[in-house]
């Protein structure tokens, strides 16, 4: 029977009305109608379109199905009243008791959709028990649809296990940004308000409709719009709410996350937890968080309550929350609430308790930056510890000059009567100055300060010492002393392992991988970082700056080896995380994506990405020395492809002139070859003007060869081939070209830095040819079993060897085949005819 032709006895006509400017929820309707369920439950607070969605589905009911519905109006119902209304709706007549109703229901073979809209809003044990019995007694051909603001206390887990429950809540019923955009397109004047409206409502349908109705300007929501929403909430949410629950809801709007214990502390012992439970049972916008037992108030409602119904004593409320979080050891939350309580002294005292090792790992860096910006400068400079904490935060954020100025404030606390503490403060000052000097490209100052700092830092400052060792390793890599870098890296890793710090170990492995990359050992570098990700605690790393840097570095390694699609995915993930953490390494995400765009000859997109990265660094006040050089180099390479020769020459000349003025200038982090590449770019420009650059290029080649920079050497050999060919030396050109190509094949180096167009080495060149791959018989046996889909443990059992031996063979196989994963090894072996 078609829903549109139903009689009032079957379903009230108003239940099928759709509002003006209705947006069909096609995806939700498809989900709800995809198969039969004993119960479809729409449980969400007021204003999420539950009734309208029921009407949509009723209109789409199958022809052989009868839709029956009741609008219960959210009020409490006696069992007898519910039985009577259901019996009348079902056509069973009047005067049936519950037992008779259940019996008739169990024998009714009609295909029925039984829709109950807006069931009792307050907890109603009798109603819920009655619904449980009705669900149990209903014939298999009956399907129930319940819509309400709370979840009924029925045996829902049993229905879920039996596959007979489909439940939609706030997350599913909220409008997506795309859906809201489609809806706003119905009124062209409101389309520009999409971002503002979605930010304010988070897809809350009632709020979006009311705010858009009252909005006078498409980009400014307020005034009449707020009044409409206030009236709606007053009638739909607050009118029937007891006073103590109304007050509790208003107070919780100021607390970003809360649990039962915190509610007891804030709202009253013996009452707070009960009020929280009552709010949850009524479906009053209390949302569970991922961490068990914690909740938050729906953000748009919390914002509206803070703006319109802020209770007196809000500062006192935040202070109480601050004290409670401090007693639980949650210093960041305690500090946040102290700031909200307008107690900067209390906040500063909490900041002093922030663990230095967590800070130096980059945990909560955006929060720390905001706190340091909000706290008065006089407080931040009131104790040596606060000065150091602030200086380290600024240093990690790339704000080098601010960090140096901040740490210089330690001078007002000198001299001190306690000699050891004075020495430690001075060593900390040296460490910060040394790291800042590295960021500014000053090798001599950096090395001197860092070595002095290591000599003065006490054992308790192990985290600062590890950072000093990390920077010394990077200094050595930048100077081309890869042997010294290897020694420093090994010593730093040894110290990190002694401290049992997996995060610092992962951070130092990034230095090790940079060293391997400089040597051209791309496969080893990639395997190393993959092992770090596999062995480390994923959640722990994600809380720090390290995880984003791992993704960015892996993206670059994939890019160098010609795996553009994989590289893009890694770079985008790393970039997103780095931006969230306000980590200056985000620039290298933009740099890598710009290079990928250039590889596809999309120069406009490449320039746009570089400009976006530059703007981000400027907004975050990152020191120019950390990104300006790579930005100029990349822009020059791109500009050269557009014919902007003089711009490229001007940039190269300016950077190299600065390098000559600065004693032992260092390249910026993550770009250890920058100066040599500027020199190569200038030689390329000279070559294009007909100059003989072979002698100067030979000197650059010898430097790269003596330093062991194999990647750079491969690129320089290709340039040497061009230089020889330009001078008619075809034999020299062929020799250089062959040497460069052979080295690229050996390194699996397929994508030169900002090369013109896509220039991956062809499969027969980039990967080792079958005749050149020397797999042992045991490695071939292991590879054959891997190709059959066996796990490492199963391979070990089949070949009667240890699991460790299988993993060793697998690593060697990947290295010889020039791949990083099992599936890639199998595919490459088949391509080479080894399998």
N, C-alpha and C positions, 0 to 999 in steps of 0.2 A: 504494500500500500504506500503510495507516495506521501511523504511527510507534509507536503503543501496542502493535501486534501483532508488532513486529519480533522476530526470533530473536536470540539472543546473538551469532551470527556477524555479523549485520547491524549491530547497535548494542547495546552492553552495556546491560542493564536499568538499572544505577545511573545511567547518563547521563541517563535520563529522569525520575529522581526530583527532586522540587522540595522545597526546605526548608520546615520548619514556618513558619507565618505568612508565606508567600511573597507578595510584592507583584508582580503581573503588570506587566511593562513594555510596556504596550499600544502606546505610541507607537514605541518602538524595534522591537518586533516588526513593526508595520505597515511601518516603513521598510525593514527587512531583507527583508520578503516582497513589497515593492511591485513588484519586477521582477526579472528574472534577471540575475545577475552571474557572471562566471567565478570571481571570488574575493570572498568576504566576510571581512574581516579584523577581528577584535576584539583590539586590542593595548593593554593597560593593565597596570599593576602588580597585585600580589596584592590580592584582595578587592574587585574591582569587578563581580562577578557575571557574568563571561564564561561560565562553564560552565552556570550556571542559564539564561542567555539562550539558549544553544545548545539546551538541553533544551526551553525554551518554543517555540522555532522548530521543533524536530523534531516536537513534538506537533501543530504546525499545518501540517505538510507537505501538499502536494496529494496526492490519492488515487493519481495516476498516477506518483508519484515514490517512489523507493526511497532511504531514508536509511541510510547506512553510516557507522560512526564508530569512531574509535580514541582512547583516552585515553593519551597518550604520557607522562604523569606528569612532564613537565618535564625528563626526563633526556636525556643525549646518546645518540644512536642511530647505529650504524654503518649505512652505506648498504645493505648486504646485509640487515640486520635490518629496516630500514624496508621494503625491497622485499618481503621475505617476509610481513610483517604486512599490507601493502596487498594483495598477491596473494591471501592467505587471505581477507581481508575482502571482496574483490571476487569471490571464488569462482573464481579462475583456477587454483587448485591450487598445489602446492609446486614448488620447484626452479627458478623463473624467474629469469633474470638481468635486469639493468635494461633492456636493449634489448628483451627479450621482453615485459617488463611494459609498457613504453611502447607497443609495437606493439599489444598486446591492448587497452590503454586507449584508443588512438586509434580502434579499430574497434568498441568497445563502444557500442551505440546506445541503451542503457537511459538513462532519465532518472534521474540519480543526484545525491543530495546527499552529498558526501564530507566528513565532519566530523572534523577532527583537533584535539583539545583538548589544551591545555597542552603545546605543542611545546617543544623544548629551551630552557631558560631562559638558559643561557650561550651566548654567540656560537658558532655552529657552521657554519662555511663549507660543509662537506660537505653537511650537512642542507639548508641554504638553496639550494645549487646543485641538489641533487636535487629540491627543491620547485619550483624554476624549470623544470626539465625536465618534471616531471609536469604543471605548469600548461600548458606549451606543447603537450604531446602529447595532452592530454585532448580527447575528442570535444566538440563544441559542446553536447551535451545534458548535460554534466557541470558541476556547480557545486560549488566547493570552499568550505568554511568552516574558517577557521583561527582558533584562539583561543590567545593566549599573552601573556607579559609583555613581549615585545620585538617589534619589527618585523623580520621576516625580510629578509635582504639579497637579495631577489628584484628583478626589474625591475618594481617597482610603478608607477613613472611611466608606463611603456608601457601597462600595464593601465588606469591612470587616464585617459590620453589616449584610449584606445579605448572608454571608458565601461564597462569590465568590472571595475572595482574599487569596492567600498563599504567604507570603513574607519571604524571607530568607536574613539575613544580615551577618555581620561579625561574630557574635557569632555562627551562624549555619554553615557558610561556612568554618570557620577555621578548620584545621586538629586537631583532638584530639591527645593527646600524644600516644594513642594506634595506631591510624591510621598512625602517623608519624613513629612509630616503625615498623609497617608492611611494609611501603614503603622502609625504610632503609634496611630491611632484604633482599631486592632484590639485594643489594650490600653488601655482608658480611663485607667488610672492613669499611663500614660506620656505622654499627650497634652500635659500642661503642660510637658514637657521639650523640646518641639520647638525652640524658639529656642536653648537651650543645646546641644542635640545637634547641630543643623545648624552652629552656630558652631564646634564642636569637630571636626566630621567633614567639613564641606564636601561632603556627599553621598557620602563614602567608605562603601560598603555594609557591608563587614566591620566597620569600626570602629563604625558606627551600631548594628549588631546586637549586637556584643559589649558595647559600653558600656551599651546599654539592658538587656541581660540582667543586668548586674551592678549596675545602679543601684538603690539602696535607696530613694532619694527622687526624685520626678519632676523636681525642679529642681536636684538636686545629683548630678553624675556624678563618680565617683572610687572609691577603695578597691578593692573586688572588681572593678569594671568595668575599672579600669586594669590590674589583674593579668591579667584575661582577654585584654585587648588585648596586653599584654606577651608572654604565652605564645604568642599567635597570631603575632606578629611574629618572635619568636625562632625558631619552627619554619618559618615560611613565607618569611622574608626573610633572617635573619642566619645560620641554621644552615649553609647551604652557601656563605656568602660568605667569600672570603679575608680574612684579618686586615687587610691594608692597605686594602682597599675598605671594610670595616666602619668602620675608623678615619676614612677620608676622608668617609664618609657622615655620621658623627657630627659631624665638624668643619664640614662644609658646612651642617649644620642651623642654625648660628649666623650664617651669612652670607646676608642676604636676597636678594642677586643676585650671580652670579659668572660668569666666563668662563674660557677656557683659560689666558689670561695670569695672571689672579688666582690660579687654582689652582696654577700653577707657583710663584708667589710664596709662597703659603700652605702648600702641601703638599710642595713640594720641586721644585727645578729638575730637569727630565728625567723627573719622575714625575707631577707634579700634573695636567698636561693628559692624560696617558695614563690616569690613574685616573678622571678625569672622563669620558673617552670610554668606559672600561670600564663605569662605572655607567650611562651612557646606553644602551649596547648591551644591558645586562641588564634594561632597563626598570625601574630602581630609583628611581622617583618623581622623576626629574629632568625638569622641565618647561621647554620653551623659552619665552622672553619675546618680546614684540613687537619689541624692539630686537635686531637681528641678532647672533648669537653669544653672547647672554646667557641665563642659565638661573636657575631657582630650584628649591628642594626643595619638594615638595608640602607645603603649610602644616600640615595636621594631623600628618603624620609628623614634620616639623621640630619642631613644638611638643612632641610626645611624646619625641623624642630629646633635646631641651634639658632636659626635665624629668627624664628617667630615665637618660640616658647622657651627660651633659655631661662631655667630656674635661677633664683637667687642662690648665691653660695657656690657658683660654678668653680671659682678658684679653689675654694675649700675642697670641693669634690676632686679636682685634679691633684691637689696636695695629698689627699688621702690615698688616691690611686698610686701616686708616686711612692708613698711610704710602703704600700702593700707590695708593689713590684720590687722595690729595693729589698724588702724582707725575703722575697723569693729569689733574689740573685739576678733578676732581669734588669740590669743596669740601663740598657738603652731605653726600655719602656719607662723606667723610673725617671730618667733624665727628660724624656719627652713630656711627661706629665708635669714635671717641675717647671718646665718652660711655660706650659699652658697655665700653670698656677701663678705665673708671674713671680717666680722665685728664682732669679738667676743665680743667687748664691748657692742655693740648694742644687741647682742644675750643675753648676761648676764643680761642686763637691762630688757629684756622681760622675762627672766627666773624668775627674782624677782617678776614679776607681776602674776606669775602662782598661781592660787588659791590653798591654802593649803588644803582645804577640798577635792578638786578634787584629789590632789596628794595623800592624805592619804587614799582615796578610791581605789587607784591603777589605776586611769585613766592615760592612755598614759605612763605607766611605761616603756615599751621598748624604746619609744622616749626619755623619760627623762634620761634613762641610757645612751643612745647614746649621747645625748647632753652633759651630764656631763663628758663623756669620751672625747668628742671632744673639749670642752672648756678648755683653759689653767688652770692649777691648781692655778696659781696666781689670776686669775679672780674669780674662784669658792671660793677662800678663802678671797676675798676682802671685803665682807660685812657679818655681822652676818646672814642676811636672806639667802644669797646664801649658806653659810655653813650649815644652818639648812635644807634647801631644799635638798641639796646634801646628807646630812646624812640620812634624811628620805627616800630618793630614794634608797640608798644603803641598808638601813635596810629592806625595803619592798622586795627587791630583794634577801634577805638572806645573804648579804655580811656583816656579823656582825662586823668583825674586822675592815674592811674599814670604816664602819659607825662610830665606836667608835673613830678611829683615826681622822676622819673628824670632828666630833663634838667637839673633844678636842681643835680644833683650835679656839673655842670661847674664850679661855683663853686670847688670845692676845687683846681682846676688853674689858677686865676687868682690873681695876674697871672703871665703867662709872659714869658720873655725874648724869644721870637720874636713880634714884633708882628703880622705878617700872620696867623699861625695863631691868635692870640688873637682877632683881629677875625673870622676865619671861625667860630670856635667860638661867639662871641657872636651872629653872624648866624644860625647854625644854631639856637641857643637861641631867638632871636626867631621864626624860622620855625615851630618846633614850638609855641611859646606862641601864636603868631598863629592857627595852624590849630586848636589846642585851643580858643581863644577863639571861633572861628567855630562849632565844635561845641557850645559852651555858649550860643550865641546872642548874643554880645557884639560888636556891629558895630564900635564905635569901637575897642576894644582890638584886635580882629582886624586891622582895616585899618592901624592904626598899626604894629603889630608886623610885619606882612607887608611893608609898604612899606619899613620900615627894614631888614628882612632882605634884600630884593632889592638894596638899596643896598650891603650888606656882603658878600654871597655872591660868592666868586670864580667865574671861568669854569668851573673844574673841578666846581663844585657845580651844574651846569646842571639836574640832575634835581630837586634841592630847589627851585631857582628856578622851574621849571615848575609844581611843585605849589603854590607860593605864588601864581603867576599864576592858576592854576585856581581857587584859593579866593577870590582877589580878584574874579574873574568871578562866582562864586556869591554873594559878598557883594552885588555890584551888582544881581544878579537879585533877591535877597531883599529889597533895599531898594526895588526897583521902578525903578531907574535903568537901563532896558534899553539906552539909547543908550551909556552908559559900559560896560555889560556887553559890548556889541558890539565896542567898541574894544579892551577888555581881551582878549576871546576871540580876536580877529584877531591881536593881538600875540603872545599865547601860542602860537597855532598856527604863526605864522611862526617863532618860536624853536624849537619842536619839530621843524619841518621842517629847520631849519638843523642840528640835531643828528642828523638822520637816524634818528629814533626813532619807528617806526610805532606802538608801544604807547602812548607818551605822546601821540602825535597822536590816536590813537583815544580816549584818556582825555579829551583836550581837546575832541574833537568831541562828547562827551557833554555838556559844558558848552554848546557851541554849540546842540545839539539842545534842551537845557533852555530856552535863551533863545528859540528858535523856538517851543517849546511854550507858553511864557508869553505870547508874542505871538499865539498861536492858529494858528500856521502848522504844523498837525499833519502835513499831507501832506509839506511840505518837511522837517520834522524826521525823519519816518519814512524818506524817501528818502535823507537824509543818513546815517542809521545803517545802512541797508541797503548803501549804497555803502562804508561803512567795513568792514562784514563781507565784502563782495565783494573789496575791494582788499587787505585785510590778510591776513597769514599766519594761517590759522585755528588751526593748532597752537600758534603763538607766543602768540596771544591767549588761548587756553584755559589757558595756564600762568600767567596773571595774573588779577587781579580784574576786568579790563576786560570780558572776554567775558560773564560773568554779568550785569554791569551793563547791557551792550548788550541782552541778552535781556529783562531786566526792563523796561528803558525801552521797547523795541519792543512788549512786551506791554501796557504802559500806553497807548501810542499806538493800538494796535489796539483796545483797550478803549474809548477815547474816541471812536473812529470806528465803534463798534457791532459790531465783529467779535469776538464773545464767545468763540467756539470757538478761533479763532486766538490770541486774547489769553491764554486759559487755558493753551494748549500752551507759549507763550513764557514765561509767568510761572512755570510749573512747572519748565521747564528751567533758567531763570535762578535760581530758588530753590534747586534741587538743587545747582547749581554754587556758588552763594554760600555755602550751608551747608558744602559740602566745603572751601571756602577760608576759613571763619570770617570772612566779610565781613559787616559790619553791614548792608549793603544787603539782606541776606536778609529783613529785616523788611518791606521794600516788596513783596517777593514775596507774603508773607502778607497784606499790606494789599490788594494787587490781587486776590488770590483771594477775600478776604473780600468785597470790593466786587462781584465776579461772583456770589458766593453770594447776596448781598443783592439783586442784580438779578433773581435767580430766586425771591425771597421766602423763601429758606432762611436765616432769621435765626439759627437755632441754629448752623448750620454757619459762618456769618459770625462770630459771637461766638467759636466754637471756634478758628477760624483766627487771630483776633486774639490770643486767649489763648496759643495755641501760639507765635506770633511773640514775644509778650512774654516767655514762659518762655525761649525761645532767647536773647534779648538778656540776660536775667538770668544764665543759665548762662555766657554768654561775657563777663560783667562789662562790657557795653557801657554807656557813659554814658547816663543816662536822657534827657538833653536831645536825644539823637539820634533818639529814637523816641516819647517820652512824649506830645508834642503831637499828632502825627498819630493816635496810638492813642486819645487822649481825644476827638479830633474825630470819628473814625470810630465809636467806641463811643457818643458822644452822638447822632450821626445815626441809628444803629441803635436806640438806646434810645428816641429820640423816636417812632420808628415803633411801638414797643411801649407808648407812653403814658408813658414815664418823663421827663416834662417837667422836673421839678425837678432830676433828676440832670444833664440836659443843660445846664440853666441854671447849676448849680453849677460844672460843668467849664468852661464858657465864661467865666464870671465870674472863676474862679481863674486861668485862662491869661491873660486880658486884663489882669487886675490885675498879674500878674507882668510882663507886657510894659510896662506903664506904669512899673513900678519900675526896670526895667533900661534903661539908656541905649541907645537905638537897638537894641532887641531884634531879632534876626534869626530868621526861621523856620528850621527844620532843613533839611539837605540834601534835595533832591528834592521838597520841599513848599514852594515859594516863596510860595504863596498862603495858607498856613495861618492867619496872623493875620487876614487879611481874611475868610476863611471862618468863623472863630470869631465875628467881628463880625456877619457875615450870619446866622449861626445864632442869635445872641442877638436880632437884630431879628426873625427868624422866630418866635421864642418870644414876643416882645412882641406881634407881630401876632396870634398865636393867642389872646392875652389881651385882644384888642380895642383895642390901642393904635395910634395913628397914627404909623407909623414912616417916613412918606414923606420927611420932611426929613433924618433921619439916613441913610436909604437913599440919598437923592440925593447926599449928601456922599461916601458910599462909591462910588457910581457915577462921580462926577466923578474921584475918585482913580484908579479902575481905568481910566477912559478916558484920563486924562492920562498914566498910566504905560504905556498900550498893552497892558494885560492883557485880551486879547479874550475868552479862554475865561471868565475870571471875570466880565467885563462881560456876556456872554450869560446866565450864571446869575443875575446881579443884576437884569437887565432882567425876567426871569421873576418874580423876587420882587417887583419894583416893580409888575408887573401885578397881582399878588395884593393888594399893599398898596393900590393905587388902587381896585380892585374892592371891597375891604373898606370903603372910605370912600365908596362910591357914585360914584366917578369912573370911569364906564364908558368914556368916551372916552380918558382917560389910560391905563386898563388895556389897552384895545385897542391903543393906540399902542405901549406898552411891550412887549406880547406879540408884536406883529408885528415890532418891531425886534429882539427877542431871537431869534425864530424865523428871521428873515432872516439875522442874524449867524451863528446856528448852521448854517444851510444853507451860507453862504459858507465857513465854516471846516470843514465836514464834521464838526461836533461833534454826535455822536448820543447820547452816554451821559454825562449830567451826574454829578458826583461824588457817590457814594452816594445816587443818586436813588431815590425810592420805587418799587419794582417795576421792571420793564424799561421804560425810556422811550426806546428808540431812535427817532429821527425816521423817519417812514415813508419808504419808498423814493422816493416822489414829492417828499418834502421834503428828505431828507438828502442825496441826490445832486442834482446840477444837473439841472434839467429839460431836455428836448431843445432847447427853444427858447432856453434860456439858455446852452447849450454852443456856443462859437464855435470850432470846429475849422477850421483853414485847409484849402484843397484839398490841399496837400501832406501835412498831418497826416492827412487822411482817406485819402489814397492809402497812406501808411505803415500806418495802422491796418487798412486792408483787406487788405494783404499779410500783416500779422501774424496776422489772423484766418484766413488760409489756411494757417497753420502755418510760414511762412517764418522763418528765423533773421534776425537783424539784418544779417549779412553778405549773405545772399541778397536781402534787401530793398534793400540798398545797390546790389548789382549790377543788380537789376531796374530801379531808378529812376535809375541812373547818378549816384549821390551817394556821399559818403564814409561810412564806418562811423560816424565821430564824429557826422556830421549826423543819421544815423538814430537814434542813441542820444539826441541832443538832442530830436528830434521825439518819441521815445517818452516821455521824461521830461515833456515839455510835455503830451502827451496824458494821461498818468496824472494830472498835476496838475489839468487841466481837468475830468477825469471823476471826480476824488476817489478814486482807487484807488492801489495800490502796485505791482501786478504786471501783466504782459502779459495773463494769462488773465482777470484781473478787468476790465481795460480792454475787452477784447473782449466779455465778458458784459454790462458796463454799457452799452456802445455799442449792443449789440443790444436791450437793454431800452429804451433811449431812441429806438430807431428810426433810429440813425445808420448801421447796417449792414444 
